[in-house]
Each structure stands twice: as structure tokens, then as C-alpha cells.
């Protein structure tokens, strides 16, 4: 009888251990870094080289906007946000047409901690493009950081025309009428190509992660941002997606390595 009881006890312990492992495996995976040390080192070396090359092309008093654009990007990708803003500002000074359309300036202002200025840049872009909900998402993030969720949701930019998926669905997430699991399930069910699915998953994970971040859930934020960084689509899809790939990579790294920096404050909360 004791042997039977012992076997039952051991079986119960084994089942409990298996269940625990299964539950852990379903938790957000943040232990593995999205990029290897070797990959990250190589990336940083290439960005540093690009920064040097762009600076060398600039002579005193240069009015070549493309040089400031390339150097501003390199500075941003190296997490030198204030310097990136300065180069993007110079672009606007040299060519006033960038005043409304410079979405990269808005993102750099966001990461420089200048949230009202970032929100203003995205508002200007809305006057230029009233279809792109991605711009509205960034305006919401900036408003959230500046004033909190209630004000940000009340001030969500209005859109009347259709936009490319998954941005209409992601916009509903920011508006509080959808949850991440619904967005991801919708993408999985969609009758679309593998490439299109990868694209939608990239943006879904990126902006779900950024939403988790402003709401103070660093674990979930890092989980989704890690998945966006691992997504193979963005770096082969052109300039805009590649830029946003760097955004996700940088944000995940900041959450992991600098959790107490001032730019991460949300009201009086810290991530």
C-alpha cells in the first residue's frame, strides 16, 4: 500500500513539474537576446562607420540636406537621440518642406524625452497625410508620455479612410477596443501570403510592445519587441520598415539595460 501511495505521490510531483515547465514556456520569452553579441557589435561598427562617412561629407556651412539626413539616422540608430534631433532640425531649417513630413524627427524627439514636441510633429504630419494611422499611433504614444492614457485616448487623431493592415487593428488597441491576442489571431486567420503575414506580424509586435511599454509592462513589452526584432521581413522591405526595425531593437535594449532612465517615466510611474 505504501508503495502505491509513494508512486502516486511521485507521479503527482512529476505532473506538477511538467505543468510548471509548460506554464513557464508560455510566459513571454525575454531571456534570449534578440541579437547575438557578435551581430550587435557588427551592426554598431557599421553604424559608426556610416556616422564618420556622413560627417566627412559635410563641410562647414553645408546645406546638403541628405548629409544631415544620413548622419541623423546613424546617430538615432546609435541611441544618440539628442544629436539625431539636432541633425533632423537642421534639415527642417534648410528645407521647410520637412516641417510637416519629418516623421523621423517626431520619433527622435520621443526618444529624446521631448514628448509634447514629438506629439506636435505628428500632428503636423496628420495635416499632410490623413490616412496613415501609424502616425496617429506615434502621436498617441507621445501624448501618453506627456499627459497619461486618458488624455492620449481622448486626443486620438481621427481617420475616415482605410489604411493598410494591421494599422487599423493596432489603432483599435490604442483606443482600447481590441487586445493583442485578437490582433494576432486575426493575422493568423487572414488569407494572405507568407510575406504579408510576416509584415503584419512585425508591426503588430512592434506596436503592441510599445503600447505595453507606455502602460508599464516591461516584460510583455520586451517580449513583443524581441519578436519584432527577430522578424525577417523588416530589414528586406525598404527604408521605412528598416527604420522601424531599429526602433524596436533600440526600445527593447533600453528597457533591458536602462530601466530607470528619466525618458522612461510615465507620470510618476517608472517601468
Steps between C-alpha positions, in 0.01 A plus 500: 500500500781739589664430165180594317467820700863584434460440130190721496687770688795487261264504202326809640834674548603411143173629357532821698854549372391444140214745542735758647740461206212537255378815670848646503540424131181696435633804683653780290848396392747773589798301621651459153618825347347590163848550352820314581794694638688443176208623289450808716872582500511477121192720470646765727827500306312554173297783653811666640660478155189653344510781756863576419438488126197731520691749716797504262271596213380806689705813452456806728180675407378202299142527380476147364190357668586141409818511709306609808240236426753216483692619802180553698394144426839360605487701823148378573588136435792543742255627765647852489154652491569866582764516228263334253236764579756773434578364152130450421432857619771621264322325215185698576699823515652432160181377334169616645308222324627264772314698768184292448635176358799419722362201694852391595541828687186418699632158598840645596329765714304221671817314594670823602222535758343805335150356486288814438733598214476147361120510514506835319712354219253215448211747502671692221545178305128429536425822313712360218377138508159417651511130412812369677390370840861418584548874545198509731647218705818699559301806589310289756825365648635854531179626658498205741851583617420869530154486657392140574263252339172690549620809317673292232188298423280808497740659253535209257518638147193425291519304175221459244680304230633145504862432582717193444474220753586451778483873580120531525501211749802634690327838519209328671747357752613850585139611518419219743259305278730208410757292687828359364376141477214609272741678267736203481216250448361720222838496326532122531150445354546741209523352150827674409846414373781399734677831436187701577448301820858573607446868430183518707656303783799735504288809548259327737781391732681834471202713597359254751841515666507878499149509643601259778799723568304820551253308715784387724521128415869470418496118483228483237653797318837328471330178387323668208792726409729198496264328254489809278882509498517132406251546216684448166272726294585852614867518401423388143189713447647845445602811687192566717461145634877478561486823701218360710698179551767710665234668715389164639860386548593820684192501720549139609863575583408811700242307700758232575804714574370838619170440683536805726587769248290820517362456146319187618282678753123481451348756730650403835542133406818338382506191281 
